[in-house]
Amino acid sequence: MIEDDELGAGTFGALRHEVGVVTLPGGSAYAIAVFTLAARGDFRQPRVDAAIGEAARRAVDLLR
């Protein structure tokens, strides 16, 4: 479970970063950060956002 108040995001040009705290059902909490460098600095980059989400999902899966 990721709480809205535990999320952070940063975008600067082609750099796009997401950070969140994941709390597993047993109560263990982990910080997960994904840092990317895109080929372009476009503000909207759904493919980059999807890749960040997939990386975070894989990290959480490994923690379970």
C-alpha positions as CSV (number, residue, x, y, z in Angstrom):
1,M,0.0,0.0,0.0
2,I,1.4,3.4,-0.9
3,E,0.0,6.4,0.9
4,D,-0.5,9.7,-1.0
5,D,1.4,11.6,1.6
6,E,4.3,9.3,1.3
7,L,5.0,10.0,-2.4
8,G,7.5,12.3,-4.0
9,A,8.1,13.2,-7.6
10,G,10.6,15.3,-9.4
11,T,11.0,16.2,-13.0
12,F,13.7,18.4,-14.5
13,G,14.1,18.3,-18.2
14,A,14.8,14.7,-19.2
15,L,15.2,13.6,-15.5
16,R,12.2,12.1,-13.9
17,H,12.2,10.6,-10.4
18,E,9.6,9.0,-8.2
19,V,10.0,8.0,-4.5
20,G,7.5,6.3,-2.3
21,V,7.1,4.4,0.9
22,V,5.5,0.9,0.6
23,T,4.0,-0.7,3.7
24,L,3.5,-4.5,3.3
25,P,0.6,-6.3,5.0
26,G,2.9,-7.5,7.9
27,G,3.8,-3.8,8.7
28,S,7.2,-3.7,7.1
29,A,7.8,-0.4,5.4
30,Y,10.3,0.2,2.6
31,A,11.3,3.3,0.6
32,I,11.4,2.8,-3.1
33,A,13.0,5.2,-5.5
34,V,13.2,5.1,-9.3
35,F,15.4,7.5,-11.2
36,T,15.3,7.9,-15.0
37,L,16.9,9.8,-17.7
38,A,14.6,10.0,-20.8
39,A,15.8,10.7,-24.3
40,R,13.7,13.9,-24.5
41,G,12.6,16.4,-21.9
42,D,8.9,16.4,-22.8
43,F,6.7,17.2,-19.8
44,R,4.2,14.3,-20.6
45,Q,5.9,11.0,-21.1
46,P,3.5,8.2,-20.4
47,R,5.9,5.4,-21.5
48,V,8.5,6.7,-19.0
49,D,5.8,6.9,-16.3
50,A,4.8,3.3,-17.1
51,A,8.4,2.1,-16.9
52,I,8.7,3.8,-13.5
53,G,5.6,2.0,-12.3
54,E,6.8,-1.3,-13.6
55,A,10.2,-0.9,-11.9
56,A,8.5,0.0,-8.6
57,R,6.1,-3.0,-8.9
58,R,9.0,-5.4,-9.5
59,A,10.8,-4.0,-6.5
60,V,7.8,-4.5,-4.3
61,D,7.3,-8.1,-5.7
62,L,10.9,-8.9,-4.7
63,L,10.2,-7.6,-1.1
64,R,7.2,-9.9,-0.6
